[in-house]
Amino acid sequence: MFSAIDSRLDLDGAAVLDLYAGSGALGLEALSRGAGEVLLVESDATAARVITQNVAALGLPGGEVRRASVATVLAVDAPREYDLVLLDPPYALDTDAVESDLERLLAGGWVGEGSLVVVERSARSPLTHWPDGYEPAKPRTYGDTRIELAVLIRSRP
């Protein structure tokens, strides 16, 4: 995944939003690759606690864990635009919910022109229909995992 990101975005100092953080591996990888700040959103209390411990153990500044559902976080306007948004939802989450998250990212100001959004899903899931304003790249499949990414080319007024 990060080879696809690195070819499109310089992570040095980037602001990253990791939704459905799970183990925190993606957000922590972004921090280790030079992201300036990473907000990791995870609803499960145990997973959020482990991510918090891992952020502390890494000793890299800029990692923040928010224990909340993605829907709750995206329901309010963003404090800033993020350069990179990582969505790695549970495979059981349906495509409509993922597409709703993409809409809320745009509507809430979480992404701006040039933001890169990466969705990791089961290769068996239907392809994501990206909302207007996103320019999707060709999806890549690795075994049972499909990576879809898009750049925001036009923000909503």
N, C-alpha and C positions, 0 to 999 in steps of 0.2 A: 504494500500500500504506500509506504513512504517513498519508494522510488517514483511512483506516479505523482506524488505530491511535490517532491523535490524538483521535478522537471517543470513544474508550473508555478511554484511559490518559494520564495526565500524565507525560510523559517526564522532566520536570525531576527530576534526582537518581535516576532509575530504574536498577535493575540489569537488564542485558540479556544474554541468552545467544544468540549467533548461531551456529547449527549449520550445517555445510556452508557455511562462510563464503565460499568461492570467491574472488571479488575483494575481499571485505570491504565492498562498497558498502553493504549493509544495516546492518551494525554501525557503520560509520563515519557513516552518516546519523543513526543513533540518537545517537551521541556529539555530532554537530554540533547536534542538536536538544535537547541538555541532559542526556542520560543521564549518570548519575554514574559508572557503570562498565559496560564491555562486554567480555565474554569471547567472542572469535572462535575457533571451532574449525574447523580445516582440515587435512586429511590430506596434501595435496600440498605437498611441500617448497618448490617454487618459488612457489606461490601464497601460502603462509604467510610466506615471506620478503618478498614484495611487500606483503602486508598490514601486516607489521611496519614496513616503510619508510613506508607511507602513514600509519600511526598516528603515527609520529615526525614526519612532515612536517606533519601537521595541527596538532601542538603542543597537542592537547587531552589532559588527563590522564584516566586511567581506562580506556584501551584495553589489553587483554592478549590476545596471540595464543597459542593452544595448538596445536602441530602434533601432531595425533593423529586417529585415526578417531573418529567420533561414538560408535560402539559402545564403544570403549575409555573415552572420557570418561564416558559414561552408566553404565558398569558399576560405578562406585563411587558411594557416597553423596555428595550435593552438599555443597559447603562452605557453601552458603546457598541460600535460595529466590530465584528470579529473578522480577521483575515482568513481564518480557516475554521470550518465547522466539521466535526466528525460525528456521524450518526452510525452507531453500531447497535441497532435495537435487537432485542431477542428475535430469533427467527420466527417465533409464533406471532409477532406483531404484524398485523395485516398491512398491505400496501397502502390502503386508504389512510391509515394512521400516519405512516411515514410521509405521505404526500401532504397531509394536514400540517405536520411539523415543518415541512419546507415552506408552506404558505405562511405559517406563523413566524418563521425566521425573517421572512421578507416584510410582512406587515408590521412586526414589532421593532424593526430597525436593527436586528441582530446581525444582518449582513448588509454590505454596501457594494458598490461597483468594484469589481475585481476580487471580491471574496470567493474563496474556493470552498465548495461543499462536497463532502465525500460520504457516500452511503455504502455500508457493507451489509449485504443481505445473503440469504440462501440463494444459490443458483437456481433453485426451483421456484422462487418467488417471481411474481409478474414483474416485468420491468417497471421502473418508476416513471411516472408521467411528471416531468418537471414543470412547475408553474412558469408563466410568462416572465421573462426577465433573466432566466437561467439559460446558459448555453451548455448543454450536456456534451461530454466526450463519449466515445464508444465505450460501452461497458467491457470490463475484463473479468473473465471467470478463471478461478484457481480451485480446481477440485469442486467442492460443494459450496464455495463462496464466490459471490459476484461483487465486484467493486464498481460502483457507479459514481461519477464525479461530474460536477458542473461548475462553471464560473458565472457569477452574477454579472451580467453585462448591462443591466438596466434596473435601477431601483424604482420602486413605486413612488409617485409624487406624494 
